[in-house]
Amino acid sequence: MKTIICDIDGTLVFYKTNTHGIVTASHDVLPGVIDKLNRWEMMGCRIILITGRRENLRETTQRELTRLGIPFDVLLMGYADTGRVLINDEATKTKAHAVSLPRNEGFEEFNWESVGLIN
């Protein structure tokens, strides 16, 4: 089973520039996101969402993710995206990958097979 760690704003949903927009407006899911996340979830992948949103927005964020149909197992709040680094050991094969997607483009244009996920 793979573990997928994914940012929310600009990666899963259209990026909003301020907290007011996050709290008061509904979000638009980016292309391919729901299809891919649901497929990966059905394959048994564990989905961890990480965001720079403050902890006091947890309830609002969870409610909106559920309304949009975005599956997740863990929601990490308050991890500003000024830079995230995934560090993992490597044995006989690469066990960790990092994917940087253009903001607000969604999941459709990336070759997910290149990181061991179904396209």
ZAKENU-438930 format. One record per residue: residue in three letters; x, y negated, z of N, C-alpha, C, CB in turn. Coordinates in Angstrom, 1 decimal. Atoms other than C-alpha are relative to their C-alpha. Glycine has a CB too. Layout:
BEGIN
R residuo n.east n.north   n.up ca.east ca.north  ca.up c.east c.north   c.up cb.east cb.north  cb.up
R     ala      X       Y      Z       X        Y      Z      X       Y      Z       X        Y      Z
...
//
This chain:
BEGIN
R residuo n.east n.north   n.up ca.east ca.north  ca.up c.east c.north   c.up cb.east cb.north  cb.up
R     met    0.9     1.2    0.0     0.0      0.0    0.0    0.9    -1.2    0.0    -1.0      0.0    1.2
R     lys   -0.8     1.2    0.1     1.4     -3.4   -1.0   -0.7    -1.1    1.0     0.0     -0.5   -1.4
R     thr    0.5     1.1   -0.8     1.1     -6.5    1.2    0.2    -1.2   -0.9     0.8     -0.2    1.3
R     ile    0.0     1.2    0.8     0.2     -9.7   -0.8   -0.1    -1.2    0.9    -1.1      0.0   -1.1
R     ile    0.0     1.2   -0.8     1.0    -13.0    0.9   -0.2    -1.2   -1.0     1.3     -0.2    0.8
R     cys    0.4     1.0    1.0    -0.7    -15.9   -0.9   -0.5    -1.3    0.6    -1.2      0.6   -0.9
R     asp    0.4     1.3   -0.4    -1.1    -19.6   -0.5   -1.5    -0.2   -0.4     0.9     -1.1   -0.6
R     ile    1.4     0.3    0.3    -4.7    -21.1   -0.7   -0.1    -1.1   -1.0    -0.8     -0.2    1.2
R     asp    0.3     1.2    0.8    -4.7    -24.6   -2.1    0.9    -0.2   -1.2     0.1     -1.3    0.9
R     gly   -0.7     0.2    1.2    -3.6    -25.0   -5.7    0.5     1.4   -0.5     1.3     -0.8    0.3
R     thr   -0.3    -1.3    0.4    -3.1    -21.2   -5.8   -1.2     0.9   -0.2     1.0      0.7    1.0
R     leu    1.3    -0.7    0.1    -6.5    -19.7   -5.1   -1.1    -0.9   -0.4    -0.3      0.7    1.3
R     val    1.0     1.0    0.2    -8.6    -22.8   -5.2    0.6    -1.3   -0.5    -0.9     -0.3    1.2
R     phe   -0.5     1.3    0.5    -8.3    -26.2   -6.9    0.5    -0.8    1.1    -1.1     -0.7   -0.8
R     tyr   -0.7     0.8   -1.0    -5.9    -28.4   -4.9   -0.8    -1.3    0.3     1.4     -0.3   -0.4
R     lys    0.6     1.3   -0.4    -7.5    -31.2   -2.9    1.1    -0.7    0.8    -1.3      0.2    0.9
R     thr   -1.2     0.8   -0.5    -5.2    -34.0   -1.9   -0.1    -0.4    1.5     0.1     -1.2   -0.8
R     asn    0.0     0.4   -1.4    -6.5    -34.6    1.6   -1.0     0.8    0.8    -0.5     -1.5    0.1
R     thr    0.8    -0.8   -0.8    -8.2    -33.1    4.6   -1.5    -0.3   -0.2     0.3     -0.3    1.5
R     his    1.4     0.4    0.2   -11.5    -35.0    4.0   -0.6     0.8   -1.2    -0.1     -1.5   -0.3
R     gly    0.5    -0.8    1.1   -11.8    -33.2    0.6   -0.1     1.4    0.3     1.0     -0.2   -1.2
R     ile    0.1    -1.5   -0.4   -11.1    -29.8    2.2   -1.2     0.2    0.8     1.3      0.3    0.8
R     val    1.1    -0.2   -0.9   -13.7    -30.3    4.8   -1.4    -0.3   -0.6     0.2     -0.9    1.3
R     thr    1.3     0.5    0.5   -16.5    -32.1    2.9   -0.5     0.6   -1.3    -0.1     -1.4    0.0
R     ala    0.4    -0.4    1.3   -16.5    -30.7   -0.6    0.2     1.5   -0.1     0.9     -0.7   -1.1
R     ser   -0.2    -1.5    0.3   -16.9    -27.1   -1.9    1.2     0.1   -0.9    -1.3      0.6   -0.6
R     his   -1.2    -0.2    0.8   -14.0    -25.6   -3.6   -0.3     0.8   -1.3     1.0      0.8    0.8
R     asp    0.1    -0.8    1.2   -13.6    -24.2   -7.1    1.1     1.0   -0.1     0.1     -1.0   -1.3
R     val   -0.9    -1.0    0.0   -11.9    -20.9   -7.4    0.7    -0.1   -1.4    -0.6      1.4    0.2
R     leu   -0.8     0.0    1.2    -9.1    -20.8  -10.0   -0.2     1.2   -0.9     1.5     -0.3    0.3
R     pro    0.3    -1.1    0.9    -9.3    -18.5  -13.1    0.8     1.3    0.4     0.4     -0.4   -1.4
R     gly   -0.6    -1.3   -0.2    -8.6    -14.8  -12.5    0.2     0.4    1.5     1.3      0.0   -0.6
R     val   -0.3    -0.3   -1.4    -8.3    -15.1   -8.7   -1.0     1.0    0.6    -0.2     -1.3    0.8
R     ile    0.9    -0.9   -0.6   -11.5    -13.3   -7.6    0.2     1.4   -0.6    -1.5     -0.5   -0.2
R     asp   -0.2    -1.3    0.7   -11.0    -10.5  -10.2    1.2     0.7    0.5     0.1     -0.2   -1.5
R     lys   -1.3    -0.6   -0.4    -7.4     -9.9   -9.2    0.0     0.4    1.5     1.2     -0.9   -0.3
R     leu    0.0    -0.3   -1.5    -7.8    -10.1   -5.4   -0.9     1.1    0.3    -0.4     -1.3    0.8
R     asn    0.9    -1.1   -0.2   -10.8     -7.8   -5.5    0.6     1.3   -0.5    -1.4     -0.3   -0.7
R     arg   -0.6    -1.2    0.5    -9.0     -5.3   -7.7    1.1     0.5    0.9     0.6     -0.3   -1.4
R     trp   -1.1    -0.3   -0.9    -5.9     -5.4   -5.4   -0.5     0.5    1.3     0.9     -1.2    0.2
R     glu    0.6    -0.5   -1.3    -8.1     -5.0   -2.3   -0.5     1.4   -0.2    -1.1     -1.0    0.4
R     met    0.5    -1.3    0.3    -9.8     -2.0   -3.9    1.1     1.1   -0.1    -0.9      0.0   -1.2
R     met   -1.2    -0.9    0.1    -6.3     -0.5   -4.5    0.6     0.3    1.4     1.0     -0.6   -0.9
R     gly   -0.5    -0.2   -1.3    -5.7     -0.8   -0.8    1.1    -1.0    0.5     0.6      1.4    0.2
R     cys   -0.9     1.1   -0.4    -3.5     -3.9   -0.8   -0.5    -0.7    1.2     0.3     -0.9   -1.2
R     arg    0.3     0.8   -1.1    -3.3     -5.9    2.4    0.2    -1.4   -0.5     0.9      0.3    1.3
R     ile   -0.1     1.4    0.4    -4.0     -9.6    1.7    0.1    -1.0    1.1    -1.3     -0.3   -0.9
R     ile   -0.3     1.0   -1.0    -2.5    -12.3    3.9    0.0    -1.3   -0.7     1.3      0.3    0.7
R     leu    0.0     1.4    0.6    -3.4    -15.9    3.1    0.7    -0.9    1.0    -1.5     -0.4   -0.1
R     ile   -0.8     0.9   -0.8    -1.1    -18.6    4.3   -0.3    -1.4   -0.5     1.5      0.3   -0.1
R     thr    0.4     1.3    0.4    -1.9    -22.3    4.3    0.7    -1.1    0.9    -1.5     -0.2    0.0
R     gly   -0.5     1.2   -0.8    -0.5    -25.7    5.5   -1.2    -0.6    0.8     0.7     -1.0   -0.9
R     arg    1.2     0.6   -0.7    -4.1    -26.5    6.7    0.2     0.2    1.5    -1.3      0.6   -0.5
R     arg   -0.1     0.0   -1.5    -4.2    -27.3   10.4   -0.9     1.1    0.6    -0.3     -1.3    0.6
R     glu    0.8    -1.1   -0.7    -5.5    -24.7   12.9   -1.4    -0.5    0.3     0.7      0.3    1.3
R     asn    1.3     0.4   -0.2    -8.5    -26.9   13.6   -1.0     0.1   -1.2     0.0     -1.5    0.5
R     leu    0.8    -0.2    1.2    -9.7    -26.2   10.1   -0.3     1.5   -0.3     0.7     -0.6   -1.3
R     arg    0.1    -1.4    0.2    -9.7    -22.4   10.6   -1.5     0.4   -0.3     0.5      0.8    1.2
R     glu    1.4    -0.4    0.2   -13.5    -22.0   10.9   -0.5    -0.5   -1.3    -0.9     -0.6    1.1
R     thr    0.4     0.5    1.3   -14.2    -24.2    7.9    0.6     0.8   -1.1     0.4     -1.5   -0.1
R     thr   -0.8    -0.7    1.0   -11.5    -22.4    5.9   -0.6     1.4   -0.2     1.5      0.0    0.3
R     gln    0.5    -1.4    0.1   -12.8    -18.9    6.7   -1.4     0.0   -0.6     0.0      0.6    1.4
R     arg    1.4     0.1    0.5   -16.4    -19.9    6.0    0.1    -0.2   -1.5    -0.8     -1.1    0.7
R     glu   -0.1     0.3    1.4   -15.4    -21.3    2.6    0.6     1.2   -0.8     0.8     -1.3   -0.3
R     leu   -0.6    -1.2    0.6   -13.2    -18.3    1.7   -1.1     1.1   -0.2     1.2      0.5    0.7
R     thr    1.1    -1.0    0.1   -16.1    -16.0    2.5   -1.1    -0.3   -1.0    -0.6      0.2    1.4
R     arg    1.0     0.5    0.9   -18.6    -18.1    0.6    0.5     0.2   -1.5    -0.3     -1.4    0.2
R     leu   -0.6    -0.1    1.4   -16.3    -18.0   -2.5    0.2     1.5   -0.4     1.3     -0.8   -0.1
R     gly   -0.3    -1.4    0.3   -15.8    -14.2   -2.2    1.4     0.3   -0.1    -0.7      0.4   -1.3
R     ile   -1.4    -0.2    0.0   -12.1    -14.4   -1.6    0.3     1.0    1.2     0.8     -1.3    0.1
R     pro   -0.3    -1.0   -1.0   -11.1    -11.2    0.3    1.4    -0.3    0.7     0.0      1.4   -0.5
R     phe   -1.2     0.1   -0.7    -8.4    -11.4    3.0    0.0     0.8    1.3     0.4     -1.5    0.3
R     asp   -0.1    -0.7   -1.2    -7.1     -9.5    6.0    0.5    -0.9    1.2     0.9      1.2   -0.1
R     val   -0.6     0.9   -1.0    -5.1    -12.2    7.8    0.0    -1.4   -0.6     1.4      0.5    0.4
R     leu   -0.1     1.4    0.4    -5.3    -16.0    7.7    1.0    -0.7    0.9    -1.4     -0.7    0.0
R     leu   -1.0     0.7   -0.8    -2.2    -17.8    8.8   -0.1    -1.5   -0.3     1.5      0.4   -0.4
R     met    0.3     1.4    0.2    -2.9    -21.5    9.4    1.2    -0.8    0.6    -1.3     -0.4    0.8
R     gly   -1.0     1.0   -0.5    -0.5    -24.5    9.9    1.4     0.2   -0.5     0.0      0.1    1.5
R     tyr   -1.3    -0.2    0.6     2.4    -23.3    7.8    0.2    -0.8   -1.2     0.2      1.5   -0.3
R     ala   -0.1     1.0    1.0     3.2    -26.3    5.8    0.9     0.6   -1.2     0.7     -1.3    0.5
R     asp   -0.6    -0.6    1.2     4.3    -25.5    2.2    1.2    -0.8   -0.5    -1.0      0.1   -1.1
R     thr   -1.2     0.8    0.4     7.5    -27.6    2.3    1.1     1.0   -0.4     0.5     -0.8    1.2
R     gly   -0.9    -1.0    0.5     9.2    -24.3    1.5   -0.2     1.3    0.8     1.5     -0.4    0.2
R     arg    0.2    -1.3   -0.7     8.5    -20.6    2.3    1.0     0.9   -0.6    -1.4      0.5   -0.1
R     val   -1.0    -1.0    0.5    11.1    -17.9    2.0   -0.4     1.4    0.5     1.5     -0.4    0.5
R     leu    0.3    -1.4   -0.4    10.3    -14.2    2.0    1.4     0.8    0.1    -1.0      0.7   -1.0
R     ile   -1.2    -0.8   -0.2    13.2    -12.1    3.4   -0.4     1.4    0.3     0.9     -0.7    1.1
R     asn    0.3    -1.4   -0.2    13.1     -8.4    3.2    1.3     0.9   -0.4    -1.2      0.5   -0.9
R     asp   -1.1    -0.9    0.3    15.6     -5.5    3.1   -0.2     0.7   -1.4     0.2      1.1    1.1
R     glu    0.1    -0.7    1.3    16.3     -3.7   -0.2    0.7     1.4    0.2     0.6     -0.8   -1.1
R     ala   -0.6    -1.4    0.0    17.0      0.1   -0.3    0.3     0.4   -1.4    -0.9      1.0    0.8
R     thr   -0.3    -0.6    1.4    16.9      2.1   -3.5   -0.9    -0.8   -1.0    -0.4      1.4   -0.1
R     lys    0.8     0.8    0.9    14.3     -0.3   -5.0   -0.3    -1.4    0.6    -1.3      0.7   -0.4
R     thr    0.4     1.3   -0.5    13.3     -4.0   -4.7   -1.4     0.2    0.7    -0.1     -1.0   -1.1
R     lys    1.2    -0.1   -0.8    10.6     -4.2   -2.0   -0.8    -1.3    0.2     0.3      0.6    1.4
R     ala    0.7     1.3   -0.2     9.7     -7.9   -2.1    0.3    -0.8   -1.3     0.5     -0.7    1.2
R     his    0.0     0.9    1.1     9.0    -10.4   -4.9   -0.5    -1.3    0.4    -0.7      0.6   -1.2
R     ala    0.6     1.3   -0.2     8.3    -14.1   -4.9   -0.5    -0.4   -1.4     1.0     -1.0    0.6
R     val    0.7     0.5    1.2     5.9    -15.6   -7.5   -0.3    -1.4    0.2    -1.2      0.9   -0.4
R     ser    0.4     1.4    0.0     5.7    -19.3   -8.1   -0.9    -0.3   -1.2     1.2     -1.0    0.1
R     leu    1.0     0.3    1.1     2.6    -20.2  -10.1   -0.1    -1.5   -0.2    -1.3      0.6    0.2
R     pro    0.3     1.5    0.1     1.9    -23.7  -11.6   -1.2    -0.3    0.7    -0.1     -0.3   -1.5
R     arg    1.2     0.4   -0.8    -0.5    -25.6   -9.4   -1.3     0.0   -0.8     0.3     -1.3    0.7
R     asn    1.4     0.0    0.5    -4.2    -25.1  -10.2   -0.1     0.8   -1.3    -0.4     -1.4   -0.3
R     glu    0.1    -0.8    1.3    -3.5    -22.6  -13.1   -0.7     1.3    0.2     1.3      0.2   -0.6
R     gly    0.6    -1.3   -0.2    -4.9    -19.5  -11.5    0.9     1.2   -0.2    -1.2      0.1   -0.8
R     phe   -0.7    -1.2    0.1    -3.9    -15.9  -11.9    0.1     0.7   -1.4    -0.6      1.0    0.9
R     glu    0.2    -0.6    1.3    -4.7    -15.2  -15.6    1.3     0.1   -0.8    -1.0     -0.6   -0.7
R     glu   -1.1     0.1    0.9    -1.4    -16.2  -17.2    1.3     0.8    0.4     0.3     -1.4   -0.3
R     phe   -1.2    -0.6   -0.5     1.1    -14.3  -15.0   -0.1     1.5   -0.3     0.1     -0.2    1.5
R     asn   -0.1    -1.5    0.2     2.3    -10.7  -15.8    0.2     0.6    1.4     1.2      0.3   -1.0
R     trp    0.0    -0.6   -1.3     1.4     -9.1  -12.5    0.7     1.4    0.1    -1.4      0.2    0.6
R     glu   -0.7    -1.2    0.1     2.9     -5.8  -13.6    1.5    -0.2    0.3    -0.2      0.7   -1.3
R     ser   -1.4     0.3   -0.2     6.3     -7.4  -13.4    0.4     0.0    1.5     0.4     -1.4   -0.6
R     val   -0.2    -0.1   -1.4     5.9     -7.4   -9.6   -0.7     1.1    0.7    -0.4     -1.3    0.7
R     gly    0.5    -1.2   -0.5     4.3     -4.1   -9.2   -1.5     0.0    0.3     0.7      0.4    1.2
R     leu    1.4     0.0   -0.2     0.6     -5.1   -9.3   -0.7     0.2   -1.3    -0.4     -1.4    0.6
R     ile    0.8    -0.2    1.2    -2.1     -4.2  -11.8   -0.4    -1.3   -0.6    -1.2      0.9    0.2
R     asn    0.4     1.2    0.7    -2.6     -6.9  -14.4   -1.4    -0.2   -0.2     0.7      0.0   -1.4
//
